[in-house]
Amino acid sequence: MKGSREEKKRLVVIGGGIAGSLLVRSLQFDADVTLIDPKEYFEITWATLRAMVEPTSGERSVINHRDYFTNGRIVTSWATNITDTDVLTADGHVIPYDYLVIATGHVDSVPKSRTERLAEYQAENEKIRSAHSILIIGGGPTGVELAGEIAVDFPEKKVTLVHNGSRLMEFIGTKAADKTLKWLRSKNVDVKLEQRVDLNHFSESDSSTNKTYHTSSGETIKADCHFLCTGKPLASAWLQDTILMNNLHSNGSLAVDEYLRVKGQKNIYAIGDITNIPEIKQGYLAQKHAEVVAGNLKLLMNGGKESKMVAYKPASSVTAIVSLGRRDAVAQFPFTTIIGIIPGIIKSRDLFVGKTRKQRGLESHVV
């Protein structure tokens, strides 16, 4: 029977993050789709820091895969190998494919179930609430946003942020970094630049609080707890012994062509942070990858010609909005950089959670 599930092309997507979740949602009625992911849920990653200061917000930003992906197969396991025809998983599945999309993003140590993830937010919140002083290590967007969330929601806490660079958030321009530094210091965040913290050697008092940390410049910092907000490696090490081993760059990224196909492959694609596309790694760009590949796969699966495929156009300039608590944000656009309430209205109030849920066919708010 034409259009039956048996006749549909078999699409396997590895990774249920920002890009992978949108792709399986988009193609679930156009192909026989299998999602392979070690966790049972999709997490709106840029909302995780808000959930640490307000755990109930995680109810909206942590979403079981089955809530948005209703017409396909979910294999909750790690992918361990790829052949020309199949994907092998850690729990012994051998999953055949006609098309394969790799969307594994960065390495992130998170639990398997949504319930466990929400419990982690609660534990992080208790850690923040019980501390008088907090050390944040890393001055990229994660460290800056966490410092902002804590400084706004818990102004009585002493927050110290240590960053090894000469300025915060090197991925954006100096104007945005300088404005952010000024804002943090206005909220009494002690920012220390060009220093590292040695986490192999820090001492604890008998009360398990009031730890003493040492920096590379010889300073000592006393804090009740710390949060490590440094970069994470790409989740591609498992590909080193697969048919894609020669497509891996030294930083772990996968080489792709203008259609986001892995170079040299006809039916294997990569989307999101794992690609070697020369652009900043951001969630909204990962979703653009998913949209381009979804359109091209629909074309090919319906018998369309390769010559009609749409090429992905990398972002030509860095546009970024970094939230600073619930009200403010710093925004870098191609022709201007602003800080305060206006960019805060764009991002900080809802962190695009409602929009991201709607893109996956869900209500903006949890019912």
NUVO-621458 format. One line per field, with one value per residue (C-alpha): residue in three letters; y negated, z, x negated. Coordinates in steps of 0.05 Angstrom, whole numbers, plus 5000, padded with zeros to 4 digits. Example, Ala and Ser with C-alpha at 12.3 -4.5 7.8 and 13.67 -1.06 7.14 Angstrom:
residu = (ALA|SER);
Y = (5090|5021);
Z = (5156|5143);
X = (4754|4727);
***
This chain:
residu = (MET|LYS|GLY|SER|ARG|GLU|GLU|LYS|LYS|ARG|LEU|VAL|VAL|ILE|GLY|GLY|GLY|ILE|ALA|GLY|SER|LEU|LEU|VAL|ARG|SER|LEU|GLN|PHE|ASP|ALA|ASP|VAL|THR|LEU|ILE|ASP|PRO|LYS|GLU|TYR|PHE|GLU|ILE|THR|TRP|ALA|THR|LEU|ARG|ALA|MET|VAL|GLU|PRO|THR|SER|GLY|GLU|ARG|SER|VAL|ILE|ASN|HIS|ARG|ASP|TYR|PHE|THR|ASN|GLY|ARG|ILE|VAL|THR|SER|TRP|ALA|THR|ASN|ILE|THR|ASP|THR|ASP|VAL|LEU|THR|ALA|ASP|GLY|HIS|VAL|ILE|PRO|TYR|ASP|TYR|LEU|VAL|ILE|ALA|THR|GLY|HIS|VAL|ASP|SER|VAL|PRO|LYS|SER|ARG|THR|GLU|ARG|LEU|ALA|GLU|TYR|GLN|ALA|GLU|ASN|GLU|LYS|ILE|ARG|SER|ALA|HIS|SER|ILE|LEU|ILE|ILE|GLY|GLY|GLY|PRO|THR|GLY|VAL|GLU|LEU|ALA|GLY|GLU|ILE|ALA|VAL|ASP|PHE|PRO|GLU|LYS|LYS|VAL|THR|LEU|VAL|HIS|ASN|GLY|SER|ARG|LEU|MET|GLU|PHE|ILE|GLY|THR|LYS|ALA|ALA|ASP|LYS|THR|LEU|LYS|TRP|LEU|ARG|SER|LYS|ASN|VAL|ASP|VAL|LYS|LEU|GLU|GLN|ARG|VAL|ASP|LEU|ASN|HIS|PHE|SER|GLU|SER|ASP|SER|SER|THR|ASN|LYS|THR|TYR|HIS|THR|SER|SER|GLY|GLU|THR|ILE|LYS|ALA|ASP|CYS|HIS|PHE|LEU|CYS|THR|GLY|LYS|PRO|LEU|ALA|SER|ALA|TRP|LEU|GLN|ASP|THR|ILE|LEU|MET|ASN|ASN|LEU|HIS|SER|ASN|GLY|SER|LEU|ALA|VAL|ASP|GLU|TYR|LEU|ARG|VAL|LYS|GLY|GLN|LYS|ASN|ILE|TYR|ALA|ILE|GLY|ASP|ILE|THR|ASN|ILE|PRO|GLU|ILE|LYS|GLN|GLY|TYR|LEU|ALA|GLN|LYS|HIS|ALA|GLU|VAL|VAL|ALA|GLY|ASN|LEU|LYS|LEU|LEU|MET|ASN|GLY|GLY|LYS|GLU|SER|LYS|MET|VAL|ALA|TYR|LYS|PRO|ALA|SER|SER|VAL|THR|ALA|ILE|VAL|SER|LEU|GLY|ARG|ARG|ASP|ALA|VAL|ALA|GLN|PHE|PRO|PHE|THR|THR|ILE|ILE|GLY|ILE|ILE|PRO|GLY|ILE|ILE|LYS|SER|ARG|ASP|LEU|PHE|VAL|GLY|LYS|THR|ARG|LYS|GLN|ARG|GLY|LEU|GLU|SER|HIS|VAL|VAL);
Y = (5000|4934|4889|4946|4945|5004|4965|4903|4890|4908|4846|4854|4792|4797|4745|4714|4644|4577|4599|4673|4661|4611|4657|4718|4675|4647|4714|4762|4770|4769|4826|4887|4848|4876|4829|4855|4816|4838|4796|4799|4725|4662|4604|4531|4521|4445|4448|4494|4437|4407|4476|4476|4413|4430|4506|4504|4472|4539|4567|4528|4535|4610|4648|4723|4743|4778|4713|4682|4743|4784|4825|4861|4905|4882|4922|4899|4917|4893|4903|4940|4954|4937|4980|4965|4994|4996|4960|5003|4983|4998|5041|5086|5055|5059|5006|5003|4936|4906|4837|4822|4755|4744|4691|4710|4639|4634|4683|4671|4715|4715|4770|4815|4794|4728|4740|4748|4685|4643|4671|4646|4576|4580|4603|4547|4497|4523|4516|4443|4427|4457|4421|4353|4348|4379|4387|4392|4418|4396|4329|4354|4346|4401|4372|4302|4322|4363|4305|4260|4308|4315|4241|4221|4275|4278|4209|4226|4280|4264|4286|4291|4306|4328|4329|4347|4299|4225|4209|4243|4282|4279|4304|4235|4165|4124|4075|4130|4160|4092|4076|4145|4136|4068|4098|4156|4111|4065|4127|4138|4197|4201|4215|4239|4242|4278|4328|4403|4441|4505|4554|4609|4573|4538|4546|4556|4538|4586|4557|4577|4505|4447|4480|4447|4444|4423|4386|4387|4317|4339|4311|4349|4348|4372|4398|4448|4481|4475|4485|4505|4468|4482|4510|4582|4627|4647|4714|4748|4791|4853|4839|4850|4925|4918|4907|4832|4833|4795|4740|4720|4657|4651|4613|4669|4634|4670|4644|4629|4601|4543|4588|4611|4680|4712|4703|4762|4791|4791|4808|4787|4717|4678|4619|4575|4562|4624|4595|4559|4500|4437|4401|4392|4452|4429|4463|4421|4439|4513|4508|4475|4535|4581|4542|4545|4619|4634|4598|4634|4702|4692|4674|4736|4784|4761|4776|4705|4690|4674|4613|4583|4589|4524|4505|4481|4410|4400|4339|4283|4244|4259|4243|4262|4246|4265|4260|4223|4245|4240|4169|4150|4178|4158|4163|4160|4147|4136|4060|4045|4072|4057|4077|4071|4080|4080|4142|4170|4167|4206|4263|4259|4262|4329|4350|4370|4430|4418|4409|4472|4513|4487|4507|4578|4575|4564|4512|4454|4469|4537|4554);
Z = (5000|4979|5036|5087|5143|5112|5048|5082|5084|5148|5182|5244|5285|5338|5392|5421|5435|5404|5332|5337|5372|5320|5263|5288|5304|5233|5197|5241|5190|5128|5146|5191|5244|5301|5353|5392|5455|5523|5559|5556|5548|5509|5550|5529|5549|5552|5606|5653|5693|5708|5733|5782|5817|5803|5799|5779|5713|5694|5686|5621|5596|5607|5559|5551|5479|5473|5487|5421|5381|5378|5313|5316|5355|5413|5433|5500|5494|5470|5397|5394|5321|5250|5188|5117|5134|5209|5276|5335|5406|5475|5494|5433|5383|5309|5274|5198|5162|5093|5120|5183|5220|5275|5325|5388|5407|5467|5523|5580|5642|5656|5683|5642|5665|5668|5741|5758|5719|5755|5821|5801|5792|5862|5891|5855|5882|5953|5942|5923|5978|6033|6011|6035|5983|5914|5865|5790|5747|5675|5643|5580|5570|5619|5676|5662|5659|5723|5759|5734|5757|5827|5835|5817|5855|5915|5922|5992|5966|5954|5883|5854|5780|5757|5683|5649|5591|5587|5580|5589|5533|5480|5427|5424|5415|5467|5474|5496|5542|5574|5585|5616|5663|5686|5698|5739|5782|5793|5823|5869|5831|5842|5773|5768|5698|5671|5728|5734|5794|5814|5830|5846|5908|5951|6025|6064|6136|6185|6169|6095|6076|6075|6025|6005|5931|5899|5834|5784|5807|5879|5905|5954|5949|6004|5982|6008|5940|5867|5798|5739|5677|5628|5557|5544|5490|5429|5436|5378|5409|5395|5320|5320|5304|5255|5179|5195|5229|5172|5174|5245|5256|5313|5356|5348|5296|5235|5165|5127|5058|5041|5050|5119|5093|5122|5068|5023|5045|5006|5062|5127|5154|5216|5249|5309|5348|5322|5252|5228|5201|5215|5258|5332|5365|5386|5395|5344|5291|5308|5295|5228|5211|5229|5185|5124|5131|5143|5079|5039|5066|5050|4979|4971|5005|4957|4897|4886|4851|4890|4847|4881|4951|4991|5016|5088|5092|5154|5197|5170|5235|5308|5337|5410|5469|5538|5595|5658|5709|5697|5672|5635|5579|5535|5460|5403|5335|5270|5277|5350|5421|5476|5548|5595|5593|5518|5503|5569|5541|5481|5520|5595|5616|5583|5554|5489|5526|5501|5430|5432|5460|5406|5352|5377|5377|5452|5493|5514|5587|5620|5628);
X = (5000|4970|4948|4948|4898|4861|4848|4821|4747|4713|4684|4640|4623|4568|4577|4640|4615|4635|4622|4640|4706|4730|4709|4747|4808|4806|4798|4837|4894|4849|4802|4795|4757|4714|4684|4623|4608|4579|4631|4707|4717|4699|4671|4673|4601|4600|4654|4615|4584|4652|4675|4617|4644|4717|4724|4798|4779|4749|4819|4823|4752|4742|4788|4796|4780|4847|4885|4864|4841|4905|4896|4829|4782|4740|4678|4652|4579|4511|4492|4426|4412|4435|4429|4451|4520|4530|4521|4500|4518|4489|4549|4542|4590|4571|4613|4613|4618|4628|4610|4570|4563|4512|4532|4494|4471|4425|4409|4457|4462|4537|4582|4627|4696|4732|4749|4676|4657|4709|4683|4613|4640|4670|4603|4566|4616|4606|4531|4539|4589|4547|4483|4462|4407|4403|4345|4360|4303|4307|4327|4360|4435|4451|4410|4435|4508|4502|4469|4525|4580|4551|4534|4606|4644|4596|4564|4541|4493|4420|4406|4336|4324|4255|4238|4173|4182|4166|4240|4306|4340|4286|4334|4367|4338|4302|4360|4407|4354|4339|4412|4423|4363|4390|4460|4433|4391|4451|4485|4425|4398|4323|4294|4222|4192|4130|4130|4144|4170|4134|4190|4140|4119|4171|4181|4245|4259|4291|4360|4353|4364|4315|4269|4204|4188|4122|4113|4056|4035|4027|4093|4135|4211|4257|4324|4376|4383|4364|4394|4350|4374|4318|4325|4344|4314|4354|4389|4354|4299|4342|4336|4260|4268|4325|4330|4329|4261|4228|4280|4263|4222|4172|4223|4274|4318|4345|4329|4393|4408|4454|4515|4491|4475|4414|4361|4354|4422|4487|4535|4502|4512|4489|4524|4513|4449|4414|4406|4344|4385|4345|4396|4410|4442|4512|4579|4616|4564|4568|4643|4629|4585|4644|4691|4645|4632|4706|4724|4670|4688|4762|4741|4697|4745|4800|4756|4731|4665|4602|4593|4655|4625|4618|4548|4539|4513|4469|4481|4437|4433|4440|4508|4514|4559|4533|4583|4564|4615|4690|4693|4630|4587|4530|4541|4491|4523|4485|4487|4495|4486|4537|4547|4606|4681|4693|4650|4676|4747|4724|4692|4686|4759|4776|4708|4744|4774|4844|4821|4778|4836|4883|4833|4842|4917|4925|4962|4919|4935|4941|5014);
***
